[in-house]
């Protein structure tokens, strides 16, 4: 009730006295005083509820009741200052008091809480004096937990019900998002061999993209998003999957650098997630979604290496929370694992694929462990009890499914790889066809050219991506065979240059399994890629794919 004075503040005195002159008392208090004088006991009670005083002067007969009133007032002040809602409901169901936190809720919420206290009253009345009763309440998009206890009179009869209300809306949202992550992760990693064996490479890639778009939009409410994969040689972040972004936005050149390359470049360079509540106030932001107001960007990780970024944008300001960041980080790990799994699933079986599969399984072991570690950390931090725990354990369970898939892929049948001694018979479909062969490995480039020459084609060789782009701009080709991993310009850039110069010229991309092909293959597949060939491959595979590409029905080349 009393507080110590300061050097600059007068002592505040509450004086409950009649008309007597008390001027001779005041000098005894020392220093300057500010006297608040009241004439009646109710006035003194009201003053104590509303103000703070250093001392109270009153007749001795009034001291005990006034002290009790001050104590009750102090208790109400404490209850009024806590973050949880508190209310008192009498046995007639009337709300007789509520604190500031409860009063901040909408009227329909307060009424629902009052009604819930009334419903719990019989249960509290029949229980022992110290017992409590609880229930969950949902009003619109808001969720609450109510714990009620009773206040009894001197005869032991229930007099009032006190309700303590916890706002669990954010926790409920977190539970929903964990459910979404559980479902999305299950789908993204369920690209098993049996389900995809009948699909061509572009169809498998489309399946991944469709699943990603569906779960981002329908479950996580991430309507506008993009996945950019890091090219380890150039440091460039290429957009491979996107939903809601325009092609110009996807085509913006971004590099993994902390400055001058937007938020995505910063996240890729630092490995730190980034919430941008207002893009207009953030100098890092580069134009993406035309109507964007806020964004969330998290890294894609494999073995603690940043291999790309997952970016989400919203047309609402401050649309993303720390909960969204946690969810997006877990989901981004699933995306990285799914892309890596897809590499394994689309590869053609060869005599070395078994070892490669085992290598990839070993490479995926750490990121899978990271998903488990992240979910485990959330288990330790989450206040959600059994519900959140169940959902997080379900996420952890998906890791076992991924490991089962990888285990099933490590025993491929042996097949013969590419060799320079392999002879090829003349193929009528290839007779006279000009084929550009772009590969920076001389042995591969010359071996393929030799096979094509024996089949009746006219191969032209390019030593790197830049040379290949220059050739397709200046010469006519019936087909382009390009390695993905080349100096200066990669396979996707060769593909894009070919489509610009010769829209009807088919392009086949070649890649070694050890190089991450997804950012080139996914983009090119959506834009008309004729096929993908994985090293090592058989001569028969090479010729079969080339024949299929050059015989595909096309509209005449306008150039």
Order of alpha helices (4+ residues) and beta strands (2+ residues): beta-alpha-beta-alpha-beta-alpha-beta-beta-alpha-alpha-beta-beta-beta-alpha-alpha-alpha-beta-beta-alpha-beta-alpha-beta-beta-beta-alpha-alpha-alpha-beta-alpha-beta-alpha-beta-alpha-beta-alpha-beta-alpha
